[in-house]
Amino acid sequence: MKFFSAAVLFATSSNVAAFSAVAPSSTGAATGNPDPVDKSMRGIDKEPSTFDPTAGENAALKRNNNDQVWVPQRARPRRNRKNATMRGMVRENIVTPSNFIYPLFIHEENYNQAIESMPGCERHSLESMLKEVGEAYNLGVKTFVLFPKVPDELKTNLGVEAYNPEGIVPRALRLIKAAYPDSIVCTDVALDPYSDQGHDGVVENGKILNDVTINQLCKQAVCQARAGSDVVAPSDMMDGRVKAIRDALDSEGFTDVSILSYTAKYASAYYGPFRDALDSHPGFGDKKTYQQDPANGREALIEAALDAAEGADMLMVKPGMPYLDIIRRLKDASPLPIAAYHVSGEYAMIKAACEKGWLNEKDVVMETLTCFKRAGADIILTYYAKQAAQWIEQDGLY
Ligand SMILES: *[C@@H]1O[C@H](CO)[C@@H](O)[C@H](O)[C@H]1NC(C)=O
């Protein structure tokens, strides 16, 4: 994983030295026992009845030509882990800032609002958003996704504010694309930030209506494309929305706008802090009639096949860590790039444990992000994007 500093490495091996048969020298603890070990291992046990693994007709261990204790083992995977240079050479997965999509919360106010359940994240004013984009951009994080907190008075069941060309998302898009034309800005296609019902679709008598919701999503996607969105990311989980959005974009000339589909989005309890951030908790019930059941893995393959056939450019799994098996299944099933959303609840859990001093934040975050890549994610949406890019800049690639 990371290149351990000499101090950390030696501190670890000194624990082993304390249990070794040869007494550590006075400096042994600091240097990892510089004294040679007699590998014949003879004469170290006082009690004659002590078991000797190298003795007897059916000895468990052998002795080599130099009378040293020998496990006749040809394949020794530890050779490839010998030191940092060797480990770097054989490392299978590396996280780079270009893998990240940085989610940003925005609101209409001219101040930033801390999000209590997501320490270190805030709802940005548009000015602050631009500054945050610039800082991340200069660290190599060049892709962003915007999530708006919409004032209650603009929320309706049909979510019409979602396609207001002067709404907060189109304005934010124009600002970012003007200042950072080479950035990639993704936009969330879904009604929940704009819904007075707190749902991702139009509601009738307690039901989420599929097809009329898609009618609204098509307008939202085209509105975002007109404002400069590079990637629209439908997160609603309505059936048939990728095809409809693709056709809507294409019919308006936006054949170059990509679709990053939330393919396997689960009805998860890990979204709580995000809903605090946007004040978008469901007004009634839950989202289980459209988001996937956390108990189901194969079902994600149905969604993946549909999204690919309907024209998705990239497939997303959400949440991330508890769903690494789904990332792997989609990776094996589809040649499309796979994205993983390291969601707010996962972020909050790491933050809380680190605040208590129970985990080392840098180590646990970089391990987590690397595990996403190992599981098969090409792209990682994470609130740690900027912070991780800073760590990578300081420490080199992990
Ligand atoms: C790592 O091991 C290789 C092979 O034994 C050796 O050539 C190299 O000098 C070692 N590098 C470090 C940094 O210890």
The ligand as an SDF file (V2000), in Angstrom:
LIG
                    3D

 14 14  0  0  0  0  0  0  0  0999 V2000
   14.8680   -4.1400   -2.5970 C   0  0  0  0  0  0  0  0  0  0  0  0
   15.2480   -5.4390   -2.9210 O   0  0  0  0  0  0  0  0  0  0  0  0
   15.9960   -5.5510   -4.1150 C   0  0  0  0  0  0  0  0  0  0  0  0
   16.1970   -7.0130   -4.4370 C   0  0  0  0  0  0  0  0  0  0  0  0
   16.7650   -7.7040   -3.3570 O   0  0  0  0  0  0  0  0  0  0  0  0
   17.3130   -4.8040   -3.9380 C   0  0  0  0  0  0  0  0  0  0  0  0
   18.0870   -4.8790   -5.1230 O   0  0  0  0  0  0  0  0  0  0  0  0
   17.0090   -3.3550   -3.6170 C   0  0  0  0  0  0  0  0  0  0  0  0
   18.1830   -2.6490   -3.3290 O   0  0  0  0  0  0  0  0  0  0  0  0
   16.0820   -3.2540   -2.4100 C   0  0  0  0  0  0  0  0  0  0  0  0
   15.6370   -1.8890   -2.2800 N   0  0  0  0  0  0  0  0  0  0  0  0
   15.5160   -1.2650   -1.1000 C   0  0  0  0  0  0  0  0  0  0  0  0
   14.9950    0.1150   -1.1420 C   0  0  0  0  0  0  0  0  0  0  0  0
   15.8040   -1.8040   -0.0540 O   0  0  0  0  0  0  0  0  0  0  0  0
  1  2  1  0
  1 10  1  0
  2  3  1  0
  3  4  1  0
  3  6  1  0
  4  5  1  0
  6  7  1  0
  6  8  1  0
  8  9  1  0
  8 10  1  0
 10 11  1  0
 11 12  1  0
 12 13  1  0
 12 14  2  0
M  END
$$$$
